[in-house]
């Protein structure tokens, strides 16, 4: 067997073995890091690249139960990019990661100060800190589906408070 063929066979065997291994919390944290980079800095134009690193081409991000409440990678990249404009100092801090089979559950804190009016609340320079929960489904080392809930009502209440 020639060397190139042997190296290819070993690489394929290693990747097959690695993908067959149960997902650990440490591996899950590495896998999701590019995803959460979208919410930890003002991403302007780089959101699509970060999503391509960690999600499948047909990935869906859902904030509700209906199909209309899900969006794919292209639309999500625009939304995430817009976050950088709306919240120039946005930060997402992962507080807890739970791995269950092919699922990664992330509990985090999202903090930011809007750069202008936000959902009808005038710009006052106030910021907010809210909880976010995400459930990611993983297949072959990539996120195929994300369900997420953010406490936007609390954000608005914090921004309106005196």
LOZARO-964626 format. One record per residue: residue in one letter; x, y, z of N, C-alpha, C, O in turn. Coordinates in steps of 0.001 Angstrom, whole numbers, plus 500000, padded with zeros to 6 digits. Layout:
AXYZXYZXYZXYZ ...
//
This chain:
X500859498830500000500000500000500000500906501234500000501845501314500792 X500625502197499111501491503373499086501191504289500268500129504192500882 X502132505179500583502034506039501765500814506949501722500125507107502729 X500540507548500568499402508471500456498092507754500756497227508290501447 X497951506545500236496743505776500472496628505397501948495543505452502526 X497748505016502551497765504662503970497387505859504836496586505728505761 X497959507022504541497651508235505310496167508578505168495522508940506152 X495627508469503972494208508746503743493342507773504535492360508180505156 X493693506509504518492921505497505249492953505767506747491929505660507421 X494128506117507274494250506411508711493438507650509061492764507673510091 X493490508677508223492733509910508470491232509643508485490518510130509362 X490757508870507517489333508542507472488917507730508689487860507975509270 X489731506778509069489423505962510250489394506824511502488519506657512351 X490346507747511622490407508619512792489197509543512849488617509731513918 X488806510125511713487651511024511714486363510255511988485476510770512668 X486244509041511475485073508216511750485010507869513226483943507925513838 X486162507508513803486226507189515221485869508408516057485099508311517012 X486438509570515689486191510799516449484719511184516403484158511588517422 X484077511064515228482677511454515137481767510450515835480627510779516163 X482253509232516066481461508222516754481563508355518273480787507741519005 X482515509153518744482701509344520175481587510213520743481092511114520066 X481194509946521984480179510793522608480712512228522738481907512446522936 X479819513173522625480169514578522752480411514898524222479567514601525068 X481550515500524530481856515902525902481565517391526058481412518106525069 X481490517849527296481269519277527534482413520104526953482176521156526358 X483646519641527118484802520379526591484739520485525069484989521553524510 X484406519380524396484278519407522934483099520273522505483174520975521497 X482018520222523264480837521031522944481180522515523022480772523297522162 X481928522902524050482308524314524205483160524780523018482992525901522538 X484065523930522550484895524284521384484042524393520135484224525303519326 X483111523463519980482264523444518792481401524699518692481252525256517604 X480829525151519807479896526284519778480579527644519845479923528664519635 X481869527688520130482565528971520299482371529922519109482067531093519332 X482533529474517856482318530416516743480875530934516675480644532078516283 X479917530099517053478521530520517050478332531693518005477720532697517638 X478848531578519220478656532617520225479549533832520003479318534881520604 X480555533708519159481351534887518789480462535916518096480763537109518126 X479373535469517472478426536387516839477789537338517844477331538417517468 X477755536952519115477081537750520142478059538304521170477640538809522212 X479326538217520896480329538626521861481183539762521322482121540209521982 X480861540219520141481566541348519546480661541935518482479763541248517994 X480868543159518120480050543690517033480508543109515699481499543561515125 X479791542119515216480145541474513955479558542302512821478345542504512753 X480407542771511948479962543565510800480473542881509549481593543133509103 X479640542008508981480024541313507764480650539955508001480807539190507049 X481016539620509235481664538344509505480745537269510034481183536141510257 X479479537590510241478551536629510831478396535392509954478356534274510468 X478310535574508649478126534435507755479305533476507859479114532261507905 X480509534008507895481708533183508006481712532388509313482053531205509324 X481333533042510412481276532344511699480225531241511674480456530152512198 X479076531515511070478024530488510984478456529323510108478160528170510425 X479150529604509013479595528533508117480576527598508810480649526419508464 X481330528102509782482283527265510507481588526193511344482124525099511521 X480405526502511854479816525643512879478445525065512534477979524153513218 X477787525575511486476452525079511153476451524374509800477321524603508960 X475458523515509608475277522851508313474624523832507341474063524847507755 X474701523527506069474121524385505032472624524564505253472086525641504996 X471942523514505729470497523575505928470098523883507372468950523656507756 X471029524394508170470777524746509569469576525670509681469363526538508835 X468794525471510739467649526318511037467764526841512459468123526106513379 X467456528117512626467414528770513927465959529116514190465347529868513432 X465401528563515273463972528727515552463748529387516904464349529007517909 X462858530395516904462526531091518142461089530821518567460579531460519488 X460445529891517907459069529543518226458740528173517682459627527408517302 X457462527872517648457049526530517260456672526391515793456649525276515272 X456378527488515119455963527407513718457122527564512752458169528116513093 X456914527064511531457940527175510495458312528623510208459458528911509861 X457348529542510349457608530958510083458529531567511138459052532664510945 X458726530871512236459591531369513306460994530761513228461780530859514170 X461293530131512086462618529564511841463254530285510666462566530713509739 X464578530416510712465293531037509600466580530273509358467143529657510263 X467027530328508124468247529637507739469490530485507952469447531552508565 X470582529984507436471893530594507635472000531992507032472545532896507664 X471484532179505814471598533484505132470892534587505918471469535642506181 X469636534332506289468862535338507022469463535550508406469569536685508872 X469856534467509063470452534584510399471744535386510359472006536175511266 X472555535197509325473806535953509212473515537447509149474235538248509745 X472463537824508430472101539244508366471621539737509721472018540813510169 X470771538958510375470254539341511696471414539487512679471480540471513415 X472326538518512696473461538572513621474344539776513312474832540439514227 X474549540061512034475329541228511638474667542517512097475344543455512517 X473347542559512017472607543740512470472745543943513985472695545076514464 X472918542854514736473137542986516180474335543882516454474307544699517374 X475385543730515658476587544543515842476325546019515645476971546861516269 X475381546333514779474997547736514560474110548239515696474297549348516196 X473153547421516095472191547813517131472826547849518515472527548727519324 X473711546879518780474338546745520098475860546725519948476455545647519935 X476496547872519836477939547892519575478791547223520662479933546841520404 X478247547084521863479018546476522951478430545142523418478655544736524558 X477689544464522557477030543215522931478041542175523422479146542050522893 X477629541447524436478478540378524967477588539207525367476556539384526013 X478008538004524968477313536785525399478295535993526241479404535682525807 X477866535674527450478704534879528332478028533531528574476921533462529107 X478714532464528174478192531115528397478327530805529887479428530834530436 X477213530510530530477194530207531966477197528700532235477778528228533212 X476530527956531336476414526514531566476231525814530227475526526306529345 X476869524668530088476727523830528896476361522427529367477050521840530201 X475281521906528829474831520554529158474794519757527857474201520195526871 X475421518601527858475428517731526687474527516541526981474659515884528014 X473607516271526056472706515128526181472577514480524805471807514940523962 X473333513420524589473309512742523288473814513671522203474959514122522252 X472963513963521217473363514845520109472926516290520345472918517093519412 X472564516627521583472104517975521926473115518687522826473729518086523707 X473263519990522571474039520864523451473081521952523924472526522696523116 X472891522037525240472046523070525828472967524117526440473864523795527218 X472732525370526077473572526461526561472701527468527304471710527969526774 X473096527752528544472465528836529303473484529948529369474621529740529793 X473076531129528949474017532233528938473383533545529316472164533664529433 X474250534540529506473830535913529767474164536741528540475260536641527989 X473221537550528122473413538453526996473283539869527539472254540228528111 X474326540669527359474274542048527840474648542988526709475441542650525830 X474056544186526750474325545168525702473696546504526072472848546598526960 X474133547507525377473536548833525442473148549205524014474018549318523150 X471851549398523753471463549778522401472117551101521997472279552007522814 X472485551189520732473094552409520222472066553451519811472431554552519399 X470801553120519918469712554035519559468416553468520094468419552613520979 X467299553951519550465992553452519965465938551948519740466456551441518745 X465307551238520672465208549784520570463787549365520900463332549576522024 X463077548778519947461677548353520102460834549447520749460051549175521659 X460992550669520284460195551787520764460698552439522035460143553449522469 X461734551887522639462297552491523858463375553482523422464335553103522751 X463216554755523804464207555750523391465599555445523946465747554833525004 X466598555884523211467990555696523631468273556589524845468077557803524795 X468738555964525936469067556718527149470489556427527622470975557039528573 X471143555491526950472476555087527396472438553922528373473480553402528770 X471222553508528763471087552361529661471333551069528896471105550984527690 X471804550070529628471999548754529061471084547738529711470263548081530562 X471225546504529313470435545422529889471302544167529973472336544051529315 X470845543240530801471454541916530910470311540924531043469500541015531965 X470253539963530104469164538993530094469714537574529978470875537357529628 X468845536622530282469199535220530131468784534740528745467768535169528198 X469595533838528191469278533197526914469508531700527066470478531267527687 X468610530925526495468722529469526502468698528992525054467812529370524288 X469664528166524682469737527605523334469846526094523421470532525561524292 X469164525407522513469282523958522375469748523702520944469010523939519988 X470981523217520810471569522927519507471555521421519263471868520646520166 X471196521002518054471307519608517643472571519485516799472802520286515894 X473390518471517102474684518281516451474667517015515610474161515976516034 X475230517120514411475408515950513555476727516117512816476964517143512178 X477574515115512904478881515126512239479682516383512581480353516953511720 X479607516810513843480425517928514304479919519308513941480648520287514103 X478680519415513449478110520722513089476706520857513669476023519864513921 X476291522105513874474945522380514374473969522285513208474137522954512188 X472943521444513369471931521297512323470658522082512632469901522435511727 X470431522350513910469205523010514327469455523714515658470156523186516521 X468889524890515822468982525620517087467602526143517456466937526802516657 X467184525839518682466000526462519268466517527416520324467395527058521109 X465981528633520354466506529617521312465393530473521893464379530747521252 X465628530884523141464715531768523858465567532813524564466513532481525279 X465217534089524353465875535186525044464801535968525804463656536051525360 X465168536526526925464218537256527761464163538732527339464583539617528085 X463634538982526122463590540353525600462657541245526407462882542454526471 X461614540689527028460725541495527861461506542099529019461314543265529363 X462379541310529614463210541814530711464158542911530206464393543898530903 X464698542737528999465583543762528427464837545079528301465355546128528683 X463620545028527764462828546255527604462489546885528949462530548107529095 X462152546044529937461867546566531273463095547260531874462979548322532485 X464255546657531696465484547274532223465766548609531526466183549572532169 X465541548662530228465789549901529476464807551003529838465152552184529803 X463571550616530190462543551600530561462639552054532007462099553103532357 X463316551284532859463326551589534293463975552940534567464834553405533817 X463549553539535638464081554858536005465229554740536952465797555752537364 
//
